[in-house]
Amino acid sequence: MRVFILVFALSAVGVAATFARYGSLHPCDWLLQDMVGASDMPEIWVETRIRARFFLDGVSEPGVVDCLDGWWTFRVEEIEKLEAAE
């Protein structure tokens, strides 16, 4: 029972922290906000770039899993850029 309570509490904290950072629980919003923050381009250009990237990957209407995968890929690329700069 303690393990269940601990897992539930950690999950609730994770959800609350994610919502506090992004204002949404949808990975497409996370991807858009992180890419806008990392670039000097306006939001509409970044959104177009994201849609084009998904379209070139064969995804006409990205879902939650597609956006989550794109978000993780973007985060990994950003970490690799930081490591290369050091």
HUHU-V307272 format. One record per residue. N is the residue number from 0. RES is the residue in one letter. PSI is psi in radians with two decimals (NA if undefined). OMEGA is omega in whole degrees, -180 to 180 (none if undefined). D_LAST is the distance of its C-alpha to the last C-alpha in Angstrom with 2 decimals. Layout:
N&RES&PSI&OMEGA&D_LAST  N&RES&PSI&OMEGA&D_LAST
//
This chain:
0&M&-0.65&179&45.44  1&R&-0.67&180&42.78  2&V&-0.73&178&40.16  3&F&-0.77&180&41.25  4&I&-0.73&179&41.02  5&L&-0.80&179&37.53  6&V&-0.75&179&36.28  7&F&-0.76&-180&38.05  8&A&-0.77&179&36.63  9&L&-0.66&177&33.00  10&S&-0.75&179&33.61  11&A&-0.70&178&35.16  12&V&-0.73&178&32.27  13&G&-0.75&178&29.81  14&V&-0.76&180&32.04  15&A&-0.72&179&32.49  16&A&-0.71&178&28.78  17&T&-0.77&179&28.16  18&F&-0.65&179&31.12  19&A&-0.64&-179&30.08  20&R&-0.80&-172&26.65  21&Y&-0.31&-177&27.92  22&G&0.26&-178&31.66  23&S&2.74&175&32.42  24&L&0.24&-179&32.42  25&H&2.20&-177&32.17  26&P&-0.47&178&28.98  27&C&-0.63&177&29.70  28&D&-0.66&178&29.39  29&W&-0.80&-179&26.07  30&L&-0.81&-180&24.73  31&L&-0.84&-178&26.19  32&Q&-0.72&179&24.95  33&D&-0.68&180&21.31  34&M&-0.63&176&21.36  35&V&-0.72&179&23.15  36&G&-0.52&-178&20.68  37&A&-0.16&-177&17.70  38&S&2.97&177&19.73  39&D&0.14&-177&21.91  40&M&2.70&176&24.89  41&P&2.80&-176&27.99  42&E&-0.69&-178&28.69  43&I&-0.62&179&31.43  44&W&-0.70&179&29.23  45&V&-0.72&178&26.65  46&E&-0.70&177&29.59  47&T&-0.69&179&31.02  48&R&-0.73&179&27.82  49&I&-0.81&-180&27.78  50&R&-0.69&179&31.49  51&A&-0.70&179&31.07  52&R&-0.79&178&28.36  53&F&-0.72&-179&30.70  54&F&-0.72&178&33.64  55&L&-0.44&176&32.05  56&D&-0.01&178&31.42  57&G&0.27&-180&35.14  58&V&1.89&-178&35.05  59&S&-0.61&179&37.43  60&E&1.70&-175&37.40  61&P&2.40&177&34.28  62&G&-2.98&-178&35.14  63&V&-0.79&-178&33.38  64&V&-0.70&178&32.07  65&D&-0.79&-180&30.82  66&C&-0.67&178&28.99  67&L&-0.74&177&27.53  68&D&-0.75&178&26.26  69&G&-0.68&180&24.82  70&W&-0.79&179&23.16  71&W&-0.73&178&21.56  72&T&-0.77&179&20.43  73&F&-0.78&-180&18.91  74&R&-0.71&179&17.11  75&V&-0.73&178&15.70  76&E&-0.69&179&14.60  77&E&-0.70&178&12.83  78&I&-0.72&179&11.00  79&E&-0.64&177&10.09  80&K&-0.71&178&8.87  81&L&-0.72&179&6.58  82&E&-0.63&179&5.35  83&A&-0.52&-180&5.45  84&A&-0.38&-179&3.81  85&E&NA&none&0.00
//
